Amino acid sequence: MKVTICIGSACHLRGSKEIIQKMQQLVRTNNVADKVDLNGAFCSGNCVNGVCVTVDGELFSLSPENTESFFEKEIMGRL
């Protein structure tokens, strides 16, 4: 599963660094590093909607506060 987190200017200001750190920790904690490929990308083209994250090409908008629930539902729920 490919997970891409935007690190462009708008998303950086909205907390993409914190989301990346949380995602890395969640991947390790759940022992899914062999199934989840975390990547960064510059500008996903959806700047007004928060930190853009794609899961296998499907676009989502995240905040640091909803990262854990997103991980459980959209990543662990698909594995």
C-alpha positions in Angstrom: 0.0 0.0 0.0 1.4 3.4 -1.0 0.8 6.3 1.3 1.9 9.7 0.2 1.9 12.7 2.5 2.2 16.2 1.0 5.1 18.3 2.3 4.4 21.4 0.2 4.2 24.8 1.8 0.5 24.9 2.7 0.5 21.4 4.1 3.7 22.0 6.0 2.1 24.9 7.7 -0.9 22.7 8.6 1.2 20.0 10.3 2.5 17.6 7.7 5.7 17.0 9.6 3.8 16.0 12.7 1.5 13.7 10.6 4.6 12.1 9.0 6.1 11.4 12.5 2.8 9.9 13.7 2.4 7.8 10.6 6.0 6.4 10.9 5.3 5.6 14.6 2.0 3.9 13.8 3.6 1.8 11.0 6.3 0.6 13.4 3.9 0.0 16.3 1.5 -2.0 14.2 4.4 -4.0 12.5 3.2 -3.1 9.0 6.4 -1.6 7.6 6.5 -4.4 5.0 3.0 -3.6 3.8 2.9 0.2 4.0 5.2 2.4 1.9 5.3 5.9 3.3 6.3 8.7 0.9 6.5 12.5 0.7 5.4 14.6 -2.2 5.3 18.3 -3.0 1.8 19.7 -3.6 -1.0 17.3 -4.2 -3.1 20.2 -5.6 -5.7 20.3 -2.8 -4.0 23.0 -0.6 -7.2 24.5 0.8 -8.3 21.3 2.5 -5.4 20.7 4.9 -2.6 18.2 4.8 -3.2 16.1 1.7 -2.6 12.3 2.0 -3.2 9.8 -0.7 -3.7 6.0 0.0 -3.1 4.1 -3.2 -4.1 7.2 -5.2 -7.2 8.1 -3.1 -7.0 11.6 -1.7 -7.7 12.5 1.9 -7.3 15.6 4.0 -5.8 15.2 7.5 -4.8 17.1 10.5 -2.4 16.0 13.2 -5.5 15.5 15.5 -7.2 12.9 13.3 -4.1 11.0 12.1 -4.5 8.0 14.4 -8.2 7.5 13.6 -7.4 7.8 9.9 -4.6 5.3 10.2 -6.9 2.8 11.9 -9.7 3.2 9.4 -8.0 3.8 6.1 -4.7 2.0 6.4 -5.2 -0.8 8.9 -8.8 -1.3 7.6 -7.4 -2.0 4.2 -4.7 -4.4 5.2 
